[in-house]
Amino acid sequence: MKKINLRQIGEKFFLAYLYFVMTWIVFALGFQSYFMYLHFSGQDEVIGKISNEITLKIDGRFKNNPDNIWYELDKK
């Protein structure tokens, strides 16, 4: 049976964290590039639609909307 080395486990967690961060950065740059493309191609209505959709889903001020992540069902 192989002995568990805590240093190797720590290195695996650190590498997983690094991969996650790098993936997030690539996603963010791709998202930003897509919005720049939309802006320079004159499709501002698409930008507004996407922005409003994200705001309605995430923003806590819209928690009466069933599509919002903060939506609370009536518990009676």
N, C-alpha and C positions, 0 to 999 in steps of 0.2 A: 504494500500500500504506500502511496506517495504521501510525503509530508506536506501539509499546507503551509505555504510561505505567505505571511501577511504582506510582505513587500510586493510580491507578485500580484496579489489581489488589489493592493493599492494602486499599482501601476495600471492594471486593467481598468479600474474605475476612473483613473485620471485620463486614460486614452479614450474611454467611452465619453467622458465629459468633453474632451477636446473635439472628438468627432461630432458631437451634438452641437457645440458652439460653431464649428466650421460649417456644418450643414445649415444652421440658422443664418449665418452670415451670407452664404450663397443664396439661400432663399430670399433674404431681404434685398440683396443686390438685384436679383432677378425680378422681384416685385417692383422695385424702384425703376428698373430699366423698362419694364412693361408700362408703367405709368408715364414715364418720359416719352415713350413711343406714342402712347395715346394722346398726350399733350401736344406733341409736335405734329401729329397727323390730324389735329383738329377735332378729335373725338371727346370733347370735354363733357358731353352728356353721359358718356359711359363712365368717365371718372366720377362724376357726381353720383351716378347710380350705385357704383361699387362702394364708394365712400359712405353713402347713406345706409347701405345694407350692413356694412361692418359696424357702423355706429349704432344702428338699431339692435344688432345682436349682442354687442359688448357693453355699451354704456348703461350704467345703472339707473339713469334717469328715465329709461323706457321700460321699466320692469313690469308694466301692465300689458306689454306686448307678449303674446305666447311664444314668439320666436326668440325672445331675449333669454340669455343664459341665466339671468337673475329672476326670471318669472316664477312667481309663487302661486301654487294652486290653493284654492280655498279648502282648508281642512276643517270640516264640520263634523 
